Amino acid sequence: MSKELRIALLMCLTALLLTGLAFSQDEGEKDTCRVEEIATVLPNSHFELEISAFNDEALGAYAIPLSYGAPPMDIVCDSFSFAGSRTVNTYLYGLEVDTSNYSLILYAVWFTGDLSPGDGKIATLYFSTGPGWDSAQGVAIDTVFWPPTISLEFTNASTGFGFDPAFKRGSAGPYFLVLSPDGGEIWFGGETREILWASSLSEVENVKIEYSTNNGANWTSIVDSTPNDGSYLWNVPSVYSTECLIKISEVTDGKPWDISYSTFTILLFSMSFYPQQNVIDVGGGSADYIVKINSVGYNSPVTLSLSSLPPEANYNFSLNPIIPPDSSILTVATNSNTPAGTYFMTLTAQGDGETLDSQPILVVNQAPEPFNLSFPGNGDTATTTIPPYLLVGWEKATDPDLYDTVRYSVYYSTDSNFVLQDSFKTTSTSEYLTLQTDSIFYFWKVKAVDKWGKYTWCNQSFWSFFYLPIYPPLPNRGDANADGKVNVTDVIYLINYLFRGGPPPVEIEQGDANCDGKISITDVIYLINYMFKGGPVPHC
């Protein structure tokens, strides 16, 4: 196996360990990650940026995602180094850079050893600027979310739990940084909201604040000059837009400046409804939704409508139009000709240029179709080489609703009356029974249940089989790939099976290193502890 593949697999395992474990509180003094501040950065230059950390407990890993600019800034992150830092003897480490989004993630993981308690440099990042870099327009080096799951995180070496350290942002040159609204917020016209920002320029006394309702194509002044104290109370204008931005700039020449990371929304009114979905039985019925229109200062009529109804359905509102804030009851009625299905309707509210759409759901429900048991055949002798497990199967129970899901309740007993029975639920059409008594008749049956509780039994009252297991030799625990040895290739084999669609171990016991009766990430950790950390031998 190549070094690159081995590292990729270990990175997959590390990401699972870091994100899958529960987060804990940082006990003792708050751990901190700090980024160096550089006052001046020139065009066509190279510069270094130190990352340092304080930790009062040993760390088994850290993940530090950072942002370092926005288009069209002429800056790139070239590389990193642990030379002269506290990060030593780490087995897995790296730097990933997303140049299009001006972001990076630096990470290190220890399988043996750790990052000892202390304070100081843990890495150096190397950057370059091009001819388009403006030395008057620097950038904050801030923590950022790294898709799909990673935020700034330290991992306690003794517990394996991750936690959020404090963070002190750095900079490359002078900067302003809009903190709020920074994208995704929903504000209402007429309300008072606080605009927040940060700055590396304590000597700058005043800033200019502007807003845009068309994603930066045009800007309107909020205040031409206000103290550079990081906060301003804004009376939000009564306009409707989903493409709003805030801009903070130096009063004299407009540099440096910063805008919201992404757009936010200003609404004249909002719409909500409850419940999000209703369920009625096929054959005709009705369902009610409470529709609420809210606003801060808007009091003009809002007209409601509904489209994309189920076939043969109709609707009415108890109040329409609405003068906000107020509510109306939406009633949707079906008849005997309305087919089963899940219907995504469109609820629309319109007023003074603002149009809002929502999607109430109506489920017209019908039980799954009848189905048959498949194997083992009724009265057959059933054998298995993995006792006490025996595979049984049945036909798929089709549900008339394509959006519905069907689960199966499987019942089995040594008594044809099922007075004493075992049962379990599954979404599969075949499953293993756990049979504790050999050389005896068992009876079994299956019920198909949709997610709303409607059910259908199999066409047979029950089937029976005579259970006669064959006991194989005991497998070698932990030898997931069945090569006769327990080593790192078994770790990789289990990772492929669990997370990449690879083949399962030939016997479940071979992958079940910790003998808990199932194969999961805990078996991977168990094997790693055995091979690298002196943990117990895989054995029951």
Summary of the structure (lengths in Angstrom):
residues: 540
radius of gyration: 31.4
end to end distance: 30.5
largest distance: 91.9
contacts: 1656
relative contact order: 0.09
helix: 9%
strand: 45%
